[in-house]
Amino acid sequence: MSLPEYITLNGTNYATAKLPEEARTQVQNIQVVDAEIGRLQQQLAIAQTARNAYSAAVVNAIKVPASESAAPEKKARKPRKPKAE
């Protein structure tokens, strides 16, 4: 991973080319950790989206029970009585 030209730490910009080797190693560690934080934030966003979808499904199921959401079954009618003549 290549180092950025500058890094900002605690509001101060540093030219990475002028940093001692130990500091450049730590900058690389910061880059690795920042990449992992980004990956974890993406995973969190995916999990939150899934949770929201599951919550919406629960609310929908409460509002419209499954037995009512299907087409209602027709009740069998009693046969008609023949007309008296």
N, C-alpha and C positions, 0 to 999 in steps of 0.2 A: 504494500500500500504506500503510495507516495505521500509525502507530507505537503500540506498546504503552504503557500508562500508565507502566510501570516496566520497566527493563532491569537485569539483574544481570550485572556484569562482575567477574571475579576476587573473587567473594564479596561485592561491594558493590552495593546497590540504588541505582539512579538514577532520579529522576522525569524522564521524557523531556521534559516540558513546560518544565523548568528548564534543559535543556541548551542550549548555544550552537548556532547553525545548523549549523556544521561538524560538531559531534558528532551532531546529528540525522540529517545526511546519512550519516554512518558507521553509525548504527544501522540506517538503511534498507538499506545495503550488507550489514550483518550478516544482516538478514532475508532478503535475496535469496540470500545464500550458504547460510544454514540451510535454505531451501527446496530449493536444489540438492542439498545433502547428503542431505536426506530422499529426494529423487527417486533419487539414486544408490544409497542404501541399499535402496530398493525394487527397483531394477534388479538389484542384487547378490543380493538374496533370491530373485528370479525365476531368475537364472542358477544359483545354488547348488541350488535345487530341481530344475532341469532336469538339472544334473550328477549329483545324487543318483539321479534316475530312470534316467539313462543307465548309471550305475555298477551299479545294481540289475539292469538288463537284461543287462549283461555278465556279472555273477555268475550270474544265472539261466541264461544261455546256456552258461556253462561247466559248471554243474551238470547241466543237461539239454540235451545237444546237439540241434540242430534235427532231425537224422535220427531221434532217439529220441522227440522230443516229438510227432511226427505219429503217426497210427495205424499200427502195424506192418503191413507188407505180408505177406499170407499166401503161403507158398511153394506152388507147384503140387505136388500129390502125384503120385507115379508111379501109373500105372494098376495095379489089382489083378490078380494072376494069377488066371485062372479056376480054380475048384476042380476037382480031378481026381475023376472019378466012379469 
